[in-house]
Amino acid sequence: MSQEQEIEHVKCLIIGSGPAGYTAAIYAARADLKPVMYTGMEMGGQLTQTTDVDNFPGYPDGIMGPEMMEDFRKQAERFGTQIRFGYVSSVDFSSFPRKVVVDEIKTITADTVIIATGATAKWLGLESEQKYNGFGVSACAVCDGFFFKGQDVAIVGAGDTAAEEATYLAKLCKKVYMLVRRDEFRASKAMVHRVLNTPNIEVIYDTQATEVIGNGKNVTGIKILNVKTEETKVLDVEGFFVAIGHKPNTDIFKGWLDMDETGYLTTIPGTSKTNLEGVFACGDVQDHYYRQAVTAAGSGCMAALDAERYLAAKGDAVNVLASTYP
């Protein structure tokens, strides 16, 4: 196939397929932007790796993460979104229309681009951690803490996020073991003070988790190692939370879009607009603070509305120019 045949033009391109991407697709399709979505290699995003979702409005009995994302997908398709499995391998935002390359072979030009590539939780890299992911192992205390009400849990991490999640869990759980690899926190003094003054949080310094123990169905304990004494022991817990950070999926946008020091895309406050005209960002790729499905969906709505208004303003400008210079 020739290079020319491999180039396709679209009005609205959506990169990513979590709650943000699918919501953007629903709104963009209803606005007749004829959106084309490339899902990325993990269709549905982080929620496809979770089990019960109990905190998304509209599901009074809760729903499984993968099933919820399937509902989102069907709704986006119902209004005419073209959903394609594939990943964006590179971008060229130097001119109009914007260019992206899909699967390293196909070039798409787009009048507007909505980025919803999300962020990926950092894990310890334990085989047992992945085995029980969603069955007692979680990377989001706010999402999953409720399921461990009145139980003993452990959390690993030493930064502000870990400290915040530990104190959140302490309100729900009977006991929270906080594993800190070094002999001190990385968190701010205020967050450390909050942790140390929460009676049911026990901080265990110089310690790392080496294995998640389970009964084949759920977590029953965590094997830990003191990195100074090399002593090992098992903590009897029903939940294990990993809070060592997230990595935003923004590598292909480096050099084109403004980011913060950790790689999250920066948007104009109150909007989804990036530093480049016609390029919008929504969901976890630009939100390191809330990181919830419902806030991601809300920002996806914003991105589609911003894209629609951007195109309408461009159209009005063209019409004015045409009427002024016949």
C-alpha positions as a printed NumPy array, in Angstrom:
array([[  0.   ,   0.   ,   0.   ],
       [  1.353,   3.432,  -0.911],
       [  2.169,   6.145,   1.61 ],
       [ -0.704,   8.28 ,   0.256],
       [ -3.224,   5.524,   0.878],
       [ -2.022,   5.283,   4.466],
       [ -2.983,   8.9  ,   5.289],
       [ -6.462,   9.545,   6.663],
       [ -8.021,  12.83 ,   7.774],
       [-10.482,  13.087,  10.67 ],
       [-12.246,  15.955,  12.376],
       [-11.676,  14.679,  15.909],
       [ -9.127,  12.09 ,  16.989],
       [ -9.315,  10.616,  20.488],
       [ -6.249,   8.843,  21.863],
       [ -7.096,   6.477,  24.724],
       [-10.164,   4.565,  25.838],
       [-10.78 ,   4.866,  29.572],
       [-13.667,   6.802,  31.166],
       [-12.215,  10.085,  29.878],
       [-11.748,   8.918,  26.293],
       [-15.127,   7.195,  26.033],
       [-16.98 ,  10.172,  27.554],
       [-15.202,  12.522,  25.158],
       [-16.261,  10.209,  22.33 ],
       [-19.921,  10.251,  23.423],
       [-20.042,  14.047,  23.513],
       [-17.976,  14.511,  20.347],
       [-20.134,  12.065,  18.403],
       [-23.347,  13.757,  19.55 ],
       [-21.854,  17.055,  18.358],
       [-21.32 ,  15.483,  14.917],
       [-17.522,  15.654,  15.147],
       [-17.394,  12.071,  13.827],
       [-14.696,  11.048,  16.319],
       [-12.201,   8.299,  15.632],
       [-10.737,   6.656,  18.728],
       [ -7.585,   4.601,  19.033],
       [ -7.889,   2.55 ,  22.179],
       [ -4.253,   1.935,  23.052],
       [ -3.033,  -1.531,  23.992],
       [ -5.222,  -1.66 ,  27.111],
       [ -8.744,  -1.096,  25.801],
       [-10.77 ,   0.455,  28.617],
       [ -7.764,   1.642,  30.599],
       [ -7.039,   1.023,  34.279],
       [-10.625,   0.083,  35.122],
       [-10.281,  -3.134,  33.146],
       [ -7.78 ,  -4.212,  35.819],
       [-10.218,  -3.665,  38.695],
       [-13.052,  -5.804,  40.009],
       [-15.95 ,  -4.08 ,  41.799],
       [-16.622,  -0.395,  41.104],
       [-19.018,   0.853,  43.792],
       [-18.502,   4.614,  43.654],
       [-19.541,   5.542,  40.102],
       [-22.978,   7.239,  40.033],
       [-25.724,   5.328,  38.241],
       [-24.687,   1.845,  39.342],
       [-26.531,   1.407,  42.676],
       [-25.482,  -2.227,  43.019],
       [-21.924,  -1.623,  41.788],
       [-20.416,  -3.035,  38.619],
       [-17.28 ,  -4.849,  37.543],
       [-14.667,  -2.534,  35.998],
       [-14.423,  -4.382,  32.636],
       [-18.228,  -4.528,  32.327],
       [-18.493,  -0.814,  33.039],
       [-15.972,   0.009,  30.326],
       [-17.901,  -2.202,  27.925],
       [-21.009,  -0.107,  28.678],
       [-19.029,   3.07 ,  27.981],
       [-17.759,   1.621,  24.697],
       [-21.232,   0.61 ,  23.506],
       [-22.608,   4.06 ,  24.291],
       [-19.799,   5.76 ,  22.359],
       [-20.372,   3.469,  19.379],
       [-24.126,   3.998,  19.514],
       [-23.616,   7.647,  18.557],
       [-21.21 ,   6.815,  15.734],
       [-17.715,   6.832,  17.236],
       [-15.274,   4.743,  15.21 ],
       [-13.376,   2.722,  17.804],
       [-10.174,   1.105,  16.598],
       [ -7.733,  -1.11 ,  18.445],
       [ -4.237,   0.327,  18.023],
       [ -1.724,   2.658,  19.609],
       [ -0.337,   6.035,  18.646],
       [  3.394,   5.56 ,  18.183],
       [  4.413,   9.171,  17.457],
       [  2.962,  12.641,  16.883],
       [  3.844,  15.738,  14.872],
       [  2.085,  18.81 ,  16.22 ],
       [  4.201,  21.307,  14.27 ],
       [  1.501,  22.217,  11.737],
       [ -2.22 ,  22.079,  10.941],
       [ -3.887,  19.687,  10.786],
       [ -2.121,  17.804,  13.582],
       [ -0.46 ,  14.542,  12.594],
       [ -0.169,  11.28 ,  14.48 ],
       [  1.221,   7.926,  13.449],
       [ -0.678,   4.797,  14.463],
       [  1.04 ,   1.437,  14.958],
       [  4.152,   2.992,  13.347],
       [  2.625,   2.714,   9.847],
       [ -0.545,   4.751,   9.4  ],
       [ -0.675,   8.564,   9.455],
       [ -3.803,  10.318,  10.704],
       [ -4.3  ,  14.055,  10.279],
       [ -6.809,  15.62 ,  12.651],
       [ -8.442,  19.024,  13.096],
       [ -8.649,  18.339,  16.835],
       [ -6.872,  15.839,  19.078],
       [ -8.187,  14.739,  22.471],
       [ -5.553,  13.008,  24.591],
       [ -6.899,  10.518,  27.148],
       [ -3.935,   8.166,  27.5  ],
       [ -4.177,   7.98 ,  31.294],
       [ -1.51 ,   7.027,  33.793],
       [ -0.121,   3.683,  34.84 ],
       [  0.282,   2.724,  38.483],
       [  3.808,   1.821,  39.524],
       [  4.071,  -1.642,  41.054],
       [  6.711,  -3.388,  43.147],
       [  7.221,  -6.031,  40.452],
       [  6.242,  -9.058,  42.533],
       [  4.657, -11.973,  40.714],
       [  2.288, -12.526,  43.65 ],
       [  1.319,  -8.834,  43.542],
       [ -0.064,  -9.245,  40.035],
       [ -1.674, -12.576,  40.89 ],
       [ -3.836, -10.924,  43.557],
       [ -4.328,  -7.588,  41.777],
       [ -8.031,  -6.871,  42.226],
       [ -8.357,  -9.606,  44.84 ],
       [ -6.889,  -7.772,  47.798],
       [ -4.101,  -5.877,  46.018],
       [ -4.886,  -2.33 ,  44.88 ],
       [ -3.155,   0.85 ,  43.761],
       [ -6.029,   3.112,  44.844],
       [ -7.131,   3.355,  48.47 ],
       [ -9.911,   5.82 ,  47.686],
       [-11.309,   3.413,  45.076],
       [-11.056,   0.189,  47.043],
       [-10.64 ,   1.015,  50.73 ],
       [-14.344,   0.558,  51.414],
       [-14.078,  -3.18 ,  50.684],
       [-11.736,  -3.575,  53.677],
       [-13.88 ,  -1.872,  56.278],
       [-13.017,  -3.15 ,  59.756],
       [-10.115,  -5.266,  58.466],
       [ -6.32 ,  -5.109,  58.747],
       [ -4.437,  -3.816,  55.703],
       [ -0.909,  -2.81 ,  54.683],
       [  0.227,   0.014,  52.451],
       [  3.655,   0.543,  50.923],
       [  5.032,   3.995,  50.138],
       [  6.677,   6.971,  51.798],
       [  5.463,  10.041,  49.888],
       [  2.518,  12.386,  50.297],
       [  0.166,  10.122,  48.338],
       [  1.027,   7.109,  50.505],
       [  0.583,   9.159,  53.678],
       [ -2.743,  10.532,  52.489],
       [ -3.999,   7.082,  51.494],
       [ -2.84 ,   5.58 ,  54.8  ],
       [ -4.836,   8.131,  56.778],
       [ -7.836,   7.55 ,  54.51 ],
       [ -7.621,   3.79 ,  55.112],
       [ -7.261,   4.366,  58.854],
       [-10.795,   5.806,  58.926],
       [-12.17 ,   2.564,  57.478],
       [ -9.846,  -0.203,  58.599],
       [ -9.084,  -1.644,  62.014],
       [ -5.295,  -1.509,  61.536],
       [ -3.053,  -0.046,  58.833],
       [  0.567,  -1.15 ,  58.547],
       [  2.588,   1.417,  56.596],
       [  5.776,   0.024,  55.086],
       [  8.549,   2.576,  54.525],
       [ 11.663,   1.259,  52.796],
       [ 14.045,   3.806,  54.319],
       [ 14.332,   5.127,  57.865],
       [ 12.345,   8.246,  57.022],
       [  9.416,   9.491,  54.96 ],
       [  9.616,  11.405,  51.694],
       [  6.279,  13.045,  52.511],
       [  5.873,  16.61 ,  53.695],
       [  6.161,  17.34 ,  57.416],
       [  2.423,  18.005,  57.676],
       [  1.532,  14.628,  56.146],
       [  4.059,  12.788,  58.335],
       [  2.601,  14.48 ,  61.407],
       [ -0.888,  13.338,  60.377],
       [  0.268,   9.729,  59.942],
       [  2.173,   9.586,  63.209],
       [ -0.802,  11.002,  65.085],
       [ -3.269,   8.444,  63.75 ],
       [ -3.508,   5.737,  66.45 ],
       [ -4.32 ,   2.76 ,  64.194],
       [ -1.469,   3.357,  61.722],
       [  1.721,   1.46 ,  62.545],
       [  4.719,   2.675,  60.561],
       [  7.346,   0.011,  59.911],
       [ 10.597,   1.594,  58.735],
       [ 13.485,   0.021,  56.771],
       [ 11.054,  -2.519,  55.405],
       [  9.947,  -3.799,  52.026],
       [  7.269,  -6.253,  50.952],
       [  8.718,  -9.361,  49.336],
       [  5.623, -11.474,  48.723],
       [  1.852, -11.215,  48.745],
       [  0.394, -14.282,  50.459],
       [ -3.057, -15.581,  49.602],
       [ -5.357, -18.581,  49.624],
       [ -5.738, -18.671,  45.848],
       [ -8.712, -16.333,  45.944],
       [ -7.857, -13.43 ,  48.257],
       [ -4.942, -11.857,  50.098],
       [ -4.294, -13.282,  53.577],
       [ -0.925, -11.725,  54.402],
       [  2.239,  -9.928,  53.351],
       [  5.765, -11.219,  53.793],
       [  8.093,  -8.375,  54.736],
       [ 11.866,  -7.955,  54.996],
       [ 13.797,  -5.566,  57.206],
       [ 16.475,  -4.285,  54.819],
       [ 18.921,  -3.581,  57.693],
       [ 18.574,  -6.687,  59.87 ],
       [ 17.39 ,  -8.994,  57.027],
       [ 14.731, -10.303,  59.391],
       [ 11.56 , -11.563,  57.674],
       [  8.057, -11.952,  59.034],
       [  4.45 , -12.155,  57.866],
       [  1.782,  -9.543,  58.519],
       [ -1.748, -10.954,  58.615],
       [ -3.722,  -8.559,  56.4  ],
       [ -6.661,  -8.819,  54.031],
       [ -5.637,  -5.912,  51.817],
       [ -2.384,  -4.61 ,  50.337],
       [ -2.163,  -1.132,  48.832],
       [  0.713,  -0.008,  46.633],
       [  1.213,   3.763,  46.757],
       [  4.594,   4.322,  45.156],
       [  3.31 ,   6.605,  42.42 ],
       [  1.883,   6.668,  38.911],
       [  3.524,   7.288,  35.561],
       [  1.49 ,   9.373,  33.113],
       [  1.457,   7.911,  29.6  ],
       [  2.904,  10.99 ,  27.944],
       [  6.263,   9.935,  26.485],
       [  5.174,  10.493,  22.859],
       [  4.111,  14.066,  23.652],
       [  7.442,  15.191,  25.106],
       [  8.782,  18.195,  23.24 ],
       [  5.311,  19.124,  21.996],
       [  3.102,  19.671,  25.026],
       [  3.745,  21.362,  28.345],
       [  4.101,  18.974,  31.287],
       [  4.822,  19.206,  34.975],
       [  7.997,  17.827,  36.542],
       [  6.549,  14.311,  36.743],
       [  5.269,  14.195,  33.166],
       [  1.581,  15.007,  33.593],
       [  0.19 ,  17.226,  30.83 ],
       [ -0.667,  20.731,  31.988],
       [ -3.927,  22.295,  30.882],
       [ -5.272,  25.819,  31.183],
       [ -7.125,  25.843,  34.541],
       [-10.842,  25.258,  34.151],
       [-10.42 ,  23.817,  30.648],
       [ -8.92 ,  20.849,  28.836],
       [ -6.795,  23.071,  26.587],
       [ -3.084,  22.343,  26.287],
       [ -0.47 ,  24.842,  25.142],
       [ -1.179,  23.901,  21.514],
       [ -4.258,  25.027,  19.637],
       [ -6.693,  22.22 ,  18.883],
       [ -5.037,  19.741,  21.254],
       [ -6.91 ,  18.864,  24.45 ],
       [ -6.144,  16.58 ,  27.398],
       [ -8.473,  14.856,  29.839],
       [ -8.48 ,  12.166,  32.518],
       [ -5.533,  10.88 ,  34.501],
       [ -3.003,  12.002,  31.897],
       [ -3.473,  15.539,  33.254],
       [ -4.812,  14.807,  36.748],
       [ -2.403,  13.571,  39.413],
       [ -4.641,  14.686,  42.26 ],
       [ -8.116,  13.091,  42.017],
       [ -7.537,  10.133,  39.661],
       [-11.129,   8.875,  39.854],
       [-13.285,   7.405,  37.098],
       [-15.987,  10.005,  37.637],
       [-13.604,  12.974,  37.463],
       [-11.959,  11.462,  34.379],
       [-15.356,  11.157,  32.721],
       [-16.173,  14.767,  33.613],
       [-12.94 ,  16.022,  32.078],
       [-13.65 ,  13.937,  28.968],
       [-16.912,  15.831,  28.587],
       [-14.979,  19.099,  28.942],
       [-12.493,  18.072,  26.255],
       [-15.219,  17.246,  23.736],
       [-17.033,  20.533,  24.415],
       [-13.755,  22.452,  24.121],
       [-13.018,  20.716,  20.804],
       [-16.518,  21.428,  19.489],
       [-16.301,  25.113,  20.421],
       [-12.812,  25.393,  18.975],
       [-13.997,  24.023,  15.614],
       [-17.108,  26.226,  15.674],
       [-14.968,  29.317,  16.277],
       [-12.624,  28.306,  13.435],
       [-15.632,  27.812,  11.162],
       [-17.053,  31.2  ,  12.081],
       [-13.706,  32.82 ,  11.341],
       [-13.567,  31.167,   7.913],
       [-17.143,  32.26 ,   7.137],
       [-16.376,  35.844,   8.163],
       [-13.257,  35.836,   5.988],
       [-15.191,  34.443,   3.019],
       [-17.91 ,  37.08 ,   3.315],
       [-15.349,  39.864,   3.69 ],
       [-13.264,  38.816,   0.673],
       [-15.581,  37.343,  -1.949]])
